[in-house]
Amino acid sequence: MHGHHLGVGDVVRLADLLFPGVGLEVEEVLLGDAEVRLAVRSTVGSAACPGCGWRSSRVHCYYQRCLADRPVAGRRVRLDLRARRLVCGNGSCGRRTFAEQIPDLTRRHARRTNALTAQLTDIALFLGGRAGANLCGRMAVTTCKDTLLRLIRALPVPAAESVPCLGVDEFAVRRGRTYATILVDMTTRRPVDVLADRTAHTFAAWLRGHPEVRVVCRDRAGSFRDGAHAGAPQARQVADAWNLLHNLAEAVERVVGRHRADLREPLAVRANQDDTRPPAGVRPAALGELDVHGRQRPLVARTANATSRSTNASNVATACEPSPVNFASAAAPSCASRGPPMSSSFSSRQPTARA
């Protein structure tokens, strides 16, 4: 097996394992329960000035930088980098000193290594902000959803390619008030651009800058039709599949609505289909209670069932309610069996008037 053989006490060679191809030297390693801290320094002799490109090795001063790196064995990794500030030897350069940036490791004002930034960017692209932040927490990487979203926004915009078949549609930024236009490459099914509004002038201006467009796939909006005529007269305008099916469904619904009165007899339903028509002998109150297939409309059926249950419950309650006459007739024999009425007994106890 070829490569460097690391001994137990060989700390300097750890840079070849953790930072391959980067000019670093590991001076000290501190292992903690949840974190690994590495004291590192650059081994590159000189660095280029970002203002003029002049390479310098003259050290002005040293300063400490703390960088987060990719986790190791479920532990966070922190780099304590002893960075250098160099003096620019070019007298015509406006910079007197400049901070050294280590290639493939650091960037200006960055608090993460380039490798960790690339890893977080991939997580953000695959999972998004909130889900990506939850995964990073399980991977011992401290970050938040806003940081992941900023990494996505910082990505360079891909170069524009030829779009022979263009799809255009509108979407609501604020429903009922603000609308914008999205342009899609119908070949790759990927968004190409987003326009600030949905006017024909804006769409035509974009098409004039892309003369390669040969087909414009749009909906029935008049602004897109006028913009395509003005900006790309050579392009053929077609309707997409969804709008074709939507137009067909609306046309069929209008025709059926106009000829509803002619559908007097329910259509025959096959035996293997659910028959939701009313039973034999039951005729709906009006023709409007039937749909185009001759079945009773669901809302009408639910209303009729609810009314029927309410009527039955009312009839049952009326039949179970006791009548006052029945109570009187039932109480009369009971009172007679106990003795004479109260009035007779009371009158018999009255003293007899003396002559």
FENSUL-V591077 format. One record per residue. N is the residue number from 1. PHI is phi in radians with two decimals (none if undefined). Layout:
n:N phi:PHI
n:N phi:PHI
//
This chain:
n:1 phi:none
n:2 phi:-1.60
n:3 phi:2.21
n:4 phi:-1.48
n:5 phi:-1.72
n:6 phi:-1.60
n:7 phi:-1.50
n:8 phi:-1.14
n:9 phi:-1.70
n:10 phi:-1.47
n:11 phi:-1.54
n:12 phi:-1.14
n:13 phi:-1.22
n:14 phi:-1.08
n:15 phi:-1.11
n:16 phi:-1.20
n:17 phi:-1.54
n:18 phi:-1.50
n:19 phi:-2.29
n:20 phi:-1.17
n:21 phi:1.41
n:22 phi:-1.87
n:23 phi:-1.33
n:24 phi:-2.22
n:25 phi:-2.30
n:26 phi:-1.51
n:27 phi:-1.68
n:28 phi:-2.71
n:29 phi:-2.24
n:30 phi:-2.07
n:31 phi:-1.71
n:32 phi:-2.08
n:33 phi:-1.17
n:34 phi:-2.16
n:35 phi:-2.59
n:36 phi:-2.09
n:37 phi:-1.93
n:38 phi:-2.09
n:39 phi:-1.62
n:40 phi:-2.25
n:41 phi:-2.59
n:42 phi:-1.41
n:43 phi:-1.88
n:44 phi:-1.36
n:45 phi:-1.26
n:46 phi:-2.44
n:47 phi:-2.47
n:48 phi:-1.57
n:49 phi:-1.23
n:50 phi:-1.22
n:51 phi:-1.50
n:52 phi:-2.11
n:53 phi:1.50
n:54 phi:-1.25
n:55 phi:-1.48
n:56 phi:-2.40
n:57 phi:-2.13
n:58 phi:-1.41
n:59 phi:-1.51
n:60 phi:-1.53
n:61 phi:-2.90
n:62 phi:-2.05
n:63 phi:-2.59
n:64 phi:-1.78
n:65 phi:-2.15
n:66 phi:-1.94
n:67 phi:-2.14
n:68 phi:-1.59
n:69 phi:-2.21
n:70 phi:-1.09
n:71 phi:-1.19
n:72 phi:-2.25
n:73 phi:0.95
n:74 phi:1.30
n:75 phi:-2.07
n:76 phi:-1.17
n:77 phi:-2.12
n:78 phi:-2.13
n:79 phi:-1.84
n:80 phi:-1.69
n:81 phi:-1.58
n:82 phi:-1.55
n:83 phi:-1.56
n:84 phi:-2.04
n:85 phi:-1.91
n:86 phi:-1.80
n:87 phi:-1.74
n:88 phi:-1.36
n:89 phi:-1.50
n:90 phi:-1.52
n:91 phi:-1.18
n:92 phi:-1.49
n:93 phi:-1.42
n:94 phi:-1.31
n:95 phi:-1.64
n:96 phi:-1.48
n:97 phi:-2.31
n:98 phi:-2.65
n:99 phi:-1.46
n:100 phi:-1.30
n:101 phi:-2.00
n:102 phi:-1.48
n:103 phi:-1.04
n:104 phi:1.13
n:105 phi:-2.32
n:106 phi:-2.18
n:107 phi:-2.33
n:108 phi:-1.13
n:109 phi:1.12
n:110 phi:-1.44
n:111 phi:-1.95
n:112 phi:-2.29
n:113 phi:-1.31
n:114 phi:-1.10
n:115 phi:-1.16
n:116 phi:-1.19
n:117 phi:-1.09
n:118 phi:-1.13
n:119 phi:-1.15
n:120 phi:-1.15
n:121 phi:-1.13
n:122 phi:-1.10
n:123 phi:-1.11
n:124 phi:-1.14
n:125 phi:-1.22
n:126 phi:-1.44
n:127 phi:-1.98
n:128 phi:1.57
n:129 phi:-1.32
n:130 phi:-1.18
n:131 phi:-1.13
n:132 phi:-1.14
n:133 phi:-1.14
n:134 phi:-1.11
n:135 phi:-1.16
n:136 phi:-1.10
n:137 phi:-1.09
n:138 phi:-1.30
n:139 phi:-1.66
n:140 phi:1.13
n:141 phi:-2.10
n:142 phi:-1.52
n:143 phi:-2.81
n:144 phi:-2.42
n:145 phi:-1.16
n:146 phi:-1.15
n:147 phi:-1.12
n:148 phi:-1.14
n:149 phi:-1.17
n:150 phi:-1.14
n:151 phi:-1.12
n:152 phi:-1.19
n:153 phi:-1.19
n:154 phi:-1.38
n:155 phi:-1.16
n:156 phi:-1.18
n:157 phi:-1.27
n:158 phi:-1.11
n:159 phi:-1.13
n:160 phi:-1.20
n:161 phi:-1.96
n:162 phi:-1.19
n:163 phi:-2.16
n:164 phi:-1.26
n:165 phi:-2.06
n:166 phi:-1.96
n:167 phi:-1.90
n:168 phi:-2.32
n:169 phi:-2.78
n:170 phi:-1.82
n:171 phi:-2.57
n:172 phi:-1.60
n:173 phi:-1.36
n:174 phi:-2.42
n:175 phi:-0.97
n:176 phi:1.50
n:177 phi:-2.26
n:178 phi:-2.13
n:179 phi:-2.24
n:180 phi:-2.28
n:181 phi:-2.17
n:182 phi:-1.95
n:183 phi:-1.97
n:184 phi:-2.23
n:185 phi:-1.37
n:186 phi:-1.24
n:187 phi:-1.40
n:188 phi:-1.68
n:189 phi:1.06
n:190 phi:-2.09
n:191 phi:-1.12
n:192 phi:-1.84
n:193 phi:-2.79
n:194 phi:-2.23
n:195 phi:-1.67
n:196 phi:-1.23
n:197 phi:-2.50
n:198 phi:-2.11
n:199 phi:-1.46
n:200 phi:-1.20
n:201 phi:-1.11
n:202 phi:-1.14
n:203 phi:-1.17
n:204 phi:-1.17
n:205 phi:-1.12
n:206 phi:-1.19
n:207 phi:-1.18
n:208 phi:-1.14
n:209 phi:-1.46
n:210 phi:-2.32
n:211 phi:-1.23
n:212 phi:-1.36
n:213 phi:-1.20
n:214 phi:-2.00
n:215 phi:-2.33
n:216 phi:-2.02
n:217 phi:-1.71
n:218 phi:-2.40
n:219 phi:-1.69
n:220 phi:-1.58
n:221 phi:-1.17
n:222 phi:-1.22
n:223 phi:-1.17
n:224 phi:-1.22
n:225 phi:-1.13
n:226 phi:-1.18
n:227 phi:-1.13
n:228 phi:-1.20
n:229 phi:-1.12
n:230 phi:-1.40
n:231 phi:-1.59
n:232 phi:-2.45
n:233 phi:-1.16
n:234 phi:-1.39
n:235 phi:-1.46
n:236 phi:-1.67
n:237 phi:-1.70
n:238 phi:-2.29
n:239 phi:-1.74
n:240 phi:-1.33
n:241 phi:-1.11
n:242 phi:-1.11
n:243 phi:-1.17
n:244 phi:-1.10
n:245 phi:-1.15
n:246 phi:-1.14
n:247 phi:-1.10
n:248 phi:-1.12
n:249 phi:-1.10
n:250 phi:-1.15
n:251 phi:-1.14
n:252 phi:-1.12
n:253 phi:-1.15
n:254 phi:-1.15
n:255 phi:-1.12
n:256 phi:-1.13
n:257 phi:-1.15
n:258 phi:-1.25
n:259 phi:-1.90
n:260 phi:-1.16
n:261 phi:-1.13
n:262 phi:-1.35
n:263 phi:-1.57
n:264 phi:-1.46
n:265 phi:-1.77
n:266 phi:-1.09
n:267 phi:-1.27
n:268 phi:-1.23
n:269 phi:-1.97
n:270 phi:-1.18
n:271 phi:-1.20
n:272 phi:-1.46
n:273 phi:-1.79
n:274 phi:-1.26
n:275 phi:-1.66
n:276 phi:-1.79
n:277 phi:-1.27
n:278 phi:-1.14
n:279 phi:-1.09
n:280 phi:-1.10
n:281 phi:1.56
n:282 phi:-1.82
n:283 phi:-1.94
n:284 phi:-1.03
n:285 phi:-1.15
n:286 phi:-2.48
n:287 phi:-1.19
n:288 phi:-1.17
n:289 phi:-1.40
n:290 phi:-1.85
n:291 phi:-1.52
n:292 phi:-1.20
n:293 phi:-1.64
n:294 phi:1.47
n:295 phi:-1.60
n:296 phi:-1.27
n:297 phi:-1.11
n:298 phi:-1.04
n:299 phi:-1.15
n:300 phi:-1.15
n:301 phi:-1.13
n:302 phi:-1.13
n:303 phi:-1.14
n:304 phi:-1.14
n:305 phi:-1.13
n:306 phi:-1.12
n:307 phi:-1.15
n:308 phi:-1.12
n:309 phi:-1.13
n:310 phi:-1.15
n:311 phi:-1.16
n:312 phi:-1.12
n:313 phi:-1.11
n:314 phi:-1.16
n:315 phi:-1.15
n:316 phi:-1.13
n:317 phi:-1.13
n:318 phi:-1.18
n:319 phi:-1.20
n:320 phi:-1.48
n:321 phi:-1.30
n:322 phi:-1.26
n:323 phi:-1.70
n:324 phi:-1.12
n:325 phi:-1.15
n:326 phi:-1.11
n:327 phi:-1.14
n:328 phi:-1.17
n:329 phi:-1.17
n:330 phi:-1.34
n:331 phi:-1.43
n:332 phi:-1.11
n:333 phi:-1.07
n:334 phi:-1.14
n:335 phi:-1.24
n:336 phi:-1.18
n:337 phi:-1.25
n:338 phi:-1.48
n:339 phi:2.57
n:340 phi:-1.19
n:341 phi:-1.11
n:342 phi:-1.09
n:343 phi:-1.16
n:344 phi:-1.15
n:345 phi:-1.16
n:346 phi:-1.20
n:347 phi:-1.20
n:348 phi:-1.30
n:349 phi:-1.52
n:350 phi:-1.19
n:351 phi:-1.14
n:352 phi:-1.43
n:353 phi:-1.15
n:354 phi:-1.43
n:355 phi:-1.24
//
